Amino acid sequence: MKTLTSIVCFTVICWATAGAQDGVKVASENYKVLLEKAHVRVVKFTLKPGQKSPMVSRPNRVIYTITPAIGKLTGSDGKTIAMNRKAGEAWWRDAESLAVENTENAEIHTVIVELKQ
């Protein structure tokens, strides 16, 4: 029974880790580090029309849109919400795991300021 419990725990941990990782590591075509310091990381995020980023884990952060950001956000629970941000907007998001889908005909360009703990 202990062996079965260990296997189940290991599987769940691996699944959770694989399901939501650092975007810079798993989607380098979408995430580019602009600055990394002890307490903050600044990342440029781009997403082509129709493209969907993989599920990634994101810390507390401020997001600034360079171009309009219109699409869908899918959380780790599978729920989706619409995203409709104008160029020049800035907003706060708490730590979460999510995927982003660009539903428009133009690239999305944002700058993300991630807070490290």
C-alpha positions, 0 to 999 in steps of 0.5 A, spaced: 500 500 500 505 504 501 508 503 494 502 504 491 501 511 495 508 513 493 507 512 486 500 516 486 503 522 489 509 522 485 505 521 478 501 527 481 507 531 483 510 530 476 503 531 472 502 538 476 509 540 474 509 538 467 502 542 467 504 549 469 512 550 468 515 557 467 513 560 460 521 562 458 523 555 459 517 551 455 515 557 450 521 560 448 518 563 442 513 567 446 517 569 452 523 573 452 527 575 458 529 583 458 531 583 465 532 579 471 534 581 478 533 578 485 526 581 486 524 582 479 524 579 472 521 583 466 519 578 460 516 580 453 510 576 451 508 575 444 503 571 441 501 570 433 494 570 431 491 564 432 496 561 436 495 558 443 501 558 449 502 552 453 499 552 460 504 556 464 505 558 471 506 565 473 507 569 479 504 575 481 505 580 476 504 587 472 502 586 465 503 592 460 500 591 453 504 594 447 499 592 442 491 590 443 491 583 447 484 580 445 483 573 446 482 567 451 485 565 458 484 558 460 486 557 467 488 550 470 481 548 472 479 549 465 475 555 465 476 560 460 475 568 460 475 573 455 481 578 455 480 584 451 486 589 453 487 596 449 494 598 447 497 602 453 493 598 459 497 596 465 494 591 470 495 586 476 494 579 476 495 574 482 500 568 481 496 563 477 497 557 472 494 559 465 494 558 457 493 564 453 490 564 446 490 569 441 483 570 437 485 576 433 488 577 426 494 581 429 500 579 434 499 580 441 505 584 444 506 585 452 511 586 457 510 582 464 513 585 470 514 578 475 515 579 482 519 574 485 518 572 492 
